[in-house]
Amino acid sequence: MNFFEVVQARRSLRSYLDKPVEREKLEHVLESARLAPSWKNLQCWRFIIVEDAAGREALADSMEETNPGRKALMGVPIVVVLCALPSESEVWEGKDFMMLDAGLAMEHLVLAATDQGLGTCWQGLFSEEKVRKSLNVPDNVRVVAMTPLGYAAEERRPRPRKAMAEIVHYGKWGGLA
Ligand SMILES: Cc1cc2nc3c(=O)[nH]c(=O)nc-3n(C[C@H](O)[C@H](O)[C@H](O)COP(=O)(O)O)c2cc1C
């Protein structure tokens, strides 16, 4: 796939096959995350790879029953948990670049996974405290998000997006093409 095909193919996938992910593929998606840009190149991100069933179940338990992503964590071979160190980024004029940096690295991982034929689904709605406890995450580290990583057992149509004219201004705010 070329880059745009990867971007077009990515979906949030919540149902997975009971099929292991090759080690090389895991290492490849992590390497793609490692190469992401960051505020002052501080690379605030850390990833926890959770493969054991009890660990995945504990992560699922950190989510509300109503979260559609919950079931994906139980049935997938790997959950990647995205952590970040506030001490390795900055809030500048009220903008939290730690969250931006961590998100960039995770999206690199997500797109690399798509390119490898693997499914993912960003998960942001969970109890950070529960995840912190189950994975021994220290107090000075934030748990930002997580994603299942595996072979998807479903195909999904693209979700709608805003029209280009709604999101792009030319020249100045409100400027038309
Ligand atoms: C920061 C972030 C947090 C998200 N959290 C959740 C979540 O907790 N549960 C879930 O099922 N999907 C979650 N999603 C997935 C979005 O619902 C999904 O990206 C959006 O509906 C667009 O669908 P698509 O990813 O298939 O294009 C999250 C996405 C992002 C970027």
PDBQT file of the ligand as one rigid body, heavy atoms in Angstrom, charges set to zero:
ROOT
HETATM    1  C1  LIG A 201      -8.174   9.962  21.206  1.00  0.00    +0.000 C 
HETATM    2  C2  LIG A 201      -9.189   8.922  20.791  1.00  0.00    +0.000 A 
HETATM    3  C3  LIG A 201      -9.874   8.214  21.760  1.00  0.00    +0.000 A 
HETATM    4  C4  LIG A 201     -10.796   7.209  21.393  1.00  0.00    +0.000 A 
HETATM    5  N1  LIG A 201     -11.412   6.466  22.371  1.00  0.00    +0.000 NA
HETATM    6  C5  LIG A 201     -12.241   5.457  22.010  1.00  0.00    +0.000 A 
HETATM    7  C6  LIG A 201     -12.798   4.610  23.017  1.00  0.00    +0.000 A 
HETATM    8  O1  LIG A 201     -12.568   4.777  24.210  1.00  0.00    +0.000 OA
HETATM    9  N2  LIG A 201     -13.606   3.598  22.596  1.00  0.00    +0.000 N 
HETATM   10  C7  LIG A 201     -13.863   3.363  21.281  1.00  0.00    +0.000 A 
HETATM   11  O2  LIG A 201     -14.569   2.401  20.977  1.00  0.00    +0.000 OA
HETATM   12  N3  LIG A 201     -13.338   4.155  20.294  1.00  0.00    +0.000 NA
HETATM   13  C8  LIG A 201     -12.528   5.182  20.640  1.00  0.00    +0.000 A 
HETATM   14  N4  LIG A 201     -11.956   5.970  19.659  1.00  0.00    +0.000 N 
HETATM   15  C9  LIG A 201     -12.224   5.692  18.227  1.00  0.00    +0.000 C 
HETATM   16  C10 LIG A 201     -13.137   6.756  17.569  1.00  0.00    +0.000 C 
HETATM   17  O3  LIG A 201     -14.455   6.545  18.014  1.00  0.00    +0.000 OA
HETATM   18  C11 LIG A 201     -13.008   6.631  16.040  1.00  0.00    +0.000 C 
HETATM   19  O4  LIG A 201     -11.688   6.988  15.663  1.00  0.00    +0.000 OA
HETATM   20  C12 LIG A 201     -13.993   7.542  15.282  1.00  0.00    +0.000 C 
HETATM   21  O5  LIG A 201     -15.310   7.148  15.533  1.00  0.00    +0.000 OA
HETATM   22  C13 LIG A 201     -13.756   7.499  13.770  1.00  0.00    +0.000 C 
HETATM   23  O6  LIG A 201     -13.844   6.155  13.293  1.00  0.00    +0.000 OA
HETATM   24  P1  LIG A 201     -12.617   5.502  12.492  1.00  0.00    +0.000 P 
HETATM   25  O7  LIG A 201     -11.436   5.507  13.438  1.00  0.00    +0.000 OA
HETATM   26  O8  LIG A 201     -13.040   4.088  12.152  1.00  0.00    +0.000 OA
HETATM   27  O9  LIG A 201     -12.357   6.330  11.287  1.00  0.00    +0.000 OA
HETATM   28  C14 LIG A 201     -11.054   6.978  20.009  1.00  0.00    +0.000 A 
HETATM   29  C15 LIG A 201     -10.342   7.708  19.038  1.00  0.00    +0.000 A 
HETATM   30  C16 LIG A 201      -9.412   8.647  19.414  1.00  0.00    +0.000 A 
HETATM   31  C17 LIG A 201      -8.620   9.383  18.341  1.00  0.00    +0.000 C 
ENDROOT
TORSDOF 0
